[in-house]
Amino acid sequence: MNPSQRFAKRVSIKESSLRTRMLDIAAGLTDVIALGRGDPDLDTPAHVIEAGQKALGNGATHYTHPLGMPQLREAIATSIRANGGGDYSADEIVVTAGAQESMFVAMLALIDPGEEVIIPSPGYNSYHQAVELAGGLCVSVPTFERDGFALTAEAVEARLTPASRMLCLINPSNPTGMVIPPSEIEKLAALAIKHDLIVISDEIYARLVYDNARVVPVASLPGMKERTITIDGFSKAYAMTGWRVGYFAAPRHYAKAMAEIHHGLAICAPAVSQHAALAALSGSQDCVEAARQQYDARRRTMMAALDRMGLSYARPNGAFYVYANVSSTGASASDFCLRLLQDGKVMMFPGSLFGDHCDDYVRISLLQPVPKIEEAARRMDAVVKAMKSENKSVQPA
């Protein structure tokens, strides 16, 4: 029997991905500087860890309310309002096992087979997985360096069809670090109303912005709360990726139905993690600002290094990534990443892993201290110079 014939049609059997290949290569090397993953290198704040430890000691080892602890949902609703978001009640908040679960729950609850979901390209690749699992169709909208990788209402509208059901906004963007300009968010909201689209507003990086950028919560705009699912979590701003706690905020009629799918998948988010998340929201927010400043220093360090290398990029004003164009080396981004890992012992991932429409860009994660960023840049510069020299030498006379 061929084992692959036993899989459901929704399962796509693919050869080992470039990401896996790179991780395998890195495992055989020493002194690799990792600038690939989106997992903060900072520790979870001490008061958050302490709250989790205390909760375990007090018996937080059982199921909570399926929607999440009431006091946590109240705190989330308060935090959303304090940060300019929609006016949600606690029963419109569902705490999930990470923001990733929220994304899959939203697609399973709201997308029927054959319906189209608009997703920016490049964008977070798990959205494609979630749509495909629900039987939906992904419609990619290319964004470009010349526009700062900003998604525009004009580009979205050009790709709408009678099957269009949902628009996904990841703001700030993973992988580009772009913050959608407030004026464009308003146009996108108007477009969603005009064409009766549901909007997923992924705002998990919204606390990490620079250069006076401002993230406009979509649900705060007139007529938008009733059609918007806001997804957020604690992984990025509070360095809590391993705690697996996120949430979605949605109109009551959506939240109730979506909560049933969440319950079937996870029953509830981990109890200890919910107590830790409550401490994160209730305690001092100085830890978030301190992290933001560290990421900003790393961002500036890497941008200066890229300028010296002659590699272009769109200045990121959110998240903790720089999306750089390496086409001037004469290689695809995928080949560049392999060469950089093998010769320079620096790991970063090509944009092709994020649904990019070309293979010219690499995502650089700023998840190392500044001295490590500087060393990675020195190694990268040596590889870039070597590749440019090689490319020049093979050009026809």
N, C-alpha and C positions, 0 to 999 in steps of 0.2 A: 504494500500500500504506500502511495505517495503521501507523506504527512501533510504537505501543503494543501492537499485536496480536502482535508478535514476542517480547514479554517472557514469561517464565515466570509462572505463576499466583502464585508466592510474592512477586513484585515488585508492590508497591502504588504506583501512580502517583498522586501527590498534587500539589495546587497548591503554589506556593511557600509555605513555612511562615512563620509570624510571625517566627521567628528570622532567617530569610534576609531578610525585609522590613526588620527592624530593622537588620541589618548593612548593608543597602543605604542606609538613611537615614543611619546613622552615617558612612558613607563620604563623604557629602556635607557633613558638618559638621566644624567645628574645635573643639578643646578639649573633646572628649567624655571624661567620666570613666567608664571601663568597670568595671562591677561585675556583669558577666554571666557570663563564662566561668569554668570551674573550673581554670584553668591558673595555678599559683602565679607571682606576680610576682617572687619571690625567685630569686636565682641558684643554680644547682647549687653545692654546697660546693666550695671550691677544691681540696681534696685528692682529690675525686671526679673533677673535670675533669682534674687532673694524671694520675691513674691511667689515664684513658681515653686521654690524649695519649701517655703512655708505652706503653700497650698497642698503639696504632697504630704507633708507632715500632718496636715489637718484632714486628710482623707479624700483629697480630690482625685480619686482613682476610679470614678464611676461615670456613667452617662450623665450629661447635663440635659436641660431642656433641648429638644431637637433644633430649635432655632438659635440656641446659644443662651448662656446665662442672661437673665433679664437685666442685671446690673451692667453687664458688658454691652448689651444692645442699647441700653439707655446712654451709656458713655459714648458709644459710636455715633448715635444720633446727635448728641451734643457736640461732638467733635466735628461732624460734617457741617452743622450749622455754623460753628465757630470759624470754620475755614471757608465760609462763603458758599457752601453747597446747598442742596435741597433741604426742605423742612420735612424730615422723616420722623415717624413715631417708631417706638421700639418694635412693634409688630410688622414693620416694613424693612427690618434688618434681619438678615440670616447669616449667622457665623458659620464659616465653612472650614474645611481642612486645607487651608491655604487659598489664595486668590485663584489658583489654578482650578480648584474644584468648582468655584463659582462660575468660571468660564464654561466649563463642560456642562454644568447644570443649566446655564442659560441657553445653550444651543439645543440640548435635549428637550428642554421645555418649550422652546419658542420656534424651532425650525423644523418644518416638515420636509420629507424627501423632495428634491427638485427645486426648493426655494433657494434664492441667491442671497449671499452675505457679502457685503462690500468690505474689503480689507485693504489697508494701505500696504504698498510694497516699496521698500522692505518693511517688514513688520514682525511681530512676535509669532514664531512658527506654530506654536501650540493652538492658535486660533484656527489655523487650517485643519489641524487634527480634530479639533472639537466639531467644526462644521462638517467634516467628512464623516465623523462617527454618527452624527445626527442625520446623515443622508443628504445634507445640503450641498450647494455648489458655491465654491469660493470664487469671487470676482475680484481680482487684484487691480488696484489703482496705482500705477507707478508714480513715485515722487522723485524729485531730482535735486542734485546738489546745488544747482543754480538758484533754486527756490528755497534753499535751506531745508530741503526734504519735507516741506510743509504740505499737508494734504489740503486740497482746495475743493470748494463746493463745485466749481466748474468741472473739474476732472471727475468728480464723483457722478455728477448729473449725466455726463456723457456716457456713463456705463450702466445707467439704470435701465431696467426692462420691466415688463409686467410681472416678472417672477421675483423682483427685488423685494426682500423682506426686512433686512437688517443692515445697519451701518456700524462698523466697529471703529472706535476712536481710541488709540493708545496714546495718552497725553500726560506727561512727556513720553516720547517714543523710545521703545526698545526695538531696533538697535541704534538709531541715529542720534538720540538725545535731543531731538527737536521738540520744542513747545509750540503747539498750534497757536498762531496769533489770535487774540480775542475777537478781532473783526471777522476772521475766517470761521471761528467756532459759531458765531452768530449766523453766518451764511449757511453753514452746515445744518444748524438747528432748523432754520427756515426751510431748508431743502427736505429735511426729515418730516416736517409737518406737511409740506406740500405733497409729498409722495407717500405719506402714511408709513414711514419706516420706524421700526424699533431701533434704538441706539444703545449700543454697549459703550459705556465710557469707562475705560480702564485708566484709573488715576493713581496707580500704585507708586509712581515716582513723583507725585505732585508736591511733596514736601522738599524735594531735592531740585531746586532751580537756582539759576545764576543770572548775572547781568540784568537784574531787575525784571526778569521774565515773570509772567503771571499766567497761571493755569486757571482757566474759566471752567468751573464745574458745570457740565452740560445741564444737569437737572435743575440748576438754579435759574435757567432762562425761561421766559414766559412760554407756557404751553409744552414744556419739555419733561417735567417730572413724570407725567402720566405715560410717557413712551420711552423712558430712559432706565436702563439697568446700570447702576454705578458699581464698579468692582474696585476693591481696594484691599489692603492688608497691612501686615506689620513686618513683612520680610525685609523690605528695603530700607525704610526710614529708621527702623529700630534694630536692624541686623538680626532678624529672627527667622531666617529661612528654615532652620531645622525644627522650629516649634510647630510649623504647619498650621497657621491660623490666619484666616482672611475673612472677607465678608462681601456680600452684595446688598445693596439698598435698592428697593424697587417699589413701585406702587402696590398697595395691599393686594389687589386682585392677581398680580403677577407673583408677588412674594409667597402667597399661600400655596399656589400650585408648584412653584419652583422648590419650595421647602420640602414637598413630598418626595421629589427626586433626590434632593440632598439627603433626606432621611434614609432613603433606600440605598444610597451609595455609601454613606459614612455614619449614619445614625446621628452623630454629633461631632463637632470638632473636639480635639483632645481637651479634657477638663483642665489639666494643669496648664496647658497653653492659653486657655481662656482667662485663667487667673493672671497669668503673666501679661497678657494683652491688656487686661483691665489696669494693671499697674503701669503699663507703658502709657496709656492714655491719661491716667489720673495723676501721674507724677510729673516732675519737672520735664519740660521739653528742651532743656538745655542740651541734652544728649543728641537730639535731632539736629540742632543748629551746629553743634561741634562736628558732627559727622558731615554735614553739608559743607562746612568750611574746609574740612580735609579733602573731600572729593573735589572741591573747587580748586584747591592748590594743585592737586594731581592733574586736573583738567588743563590748567594753565601750563603746567610743566610739559605735558604731552603735546599740546598745541604748539608751543614754542619749538619743541624738537621736530615736529612734522614740518614746520615752516623752514627750519634749517635743512631738512632733507629734501625740500622741494615737493612734498606730497600735499595735495590739496584735500580739503575737507570742508564741510559746512559747520560753522561754529556751533557746538552744542550748548544749549542753554537749559538743559534739564537732564535728569538721570545721572548715570556715571559711566557714559560711553563716549568715545570719539569714533566717528565713521569716516575712515580715510580712504582716499582713492590711490591705489597702487598701480594703476595701469601704465604709468610712466616707466615702470621697471621692465616693461615688455612682456610681462607674464600675467596670467589670470590671477585673480585674488586667491583662488584655491591652490594654485601652484606656488604662489608667493608664500602662503601660510605654511605649506609643507617645507619649503626651502628655509624659511625663517626658523622653523622649529628644529630642523636637522642641522643647520649651519650656525644659527644664532642662539639656539636654546631659548627661544621666546615663543610662547603659544598665544595665538589669537585666532579668531574664526572668520572665515570669509562670509560675505553677505549672502552668498547662495544658500547658506543654512537658515536664512531669515526671509526666504521667499523673494530675494531681490531679482529684478528683471535683467540684471547684467552681472558679470563676474569680475567687477573692477574694484570692489570695496571690501575692506576688512573692518570688523568691529573690534575696537580696542577697549577692554574693560579696565577701568581705573581702580582696580581692587588690589593694589599694592602700595606700600608707603612710597613717598616721594623719592627717596634714594633708590629704591628698586625700579621705579618708573624711569629714573634717569639712566640706570644701568641698562634697562631693557631698550631704551631709546638709542644708547650707544651701540648695542648689538644690532639693532634694527638698521641703524644708519650704515653700518659696515656691510650688511647684506644688500641693502638698497644700492649702495655704490657699486658693489660687485655685479649685481644684476644689470644695472644700467650700463656698466662698462662692457659686459658680455653682449648685451643687446646692441650696443653701438658697433661693436666689432663685427657683427654678422650682418649689418645693414649693407645693402648693395651700394657700390661706389657711384 
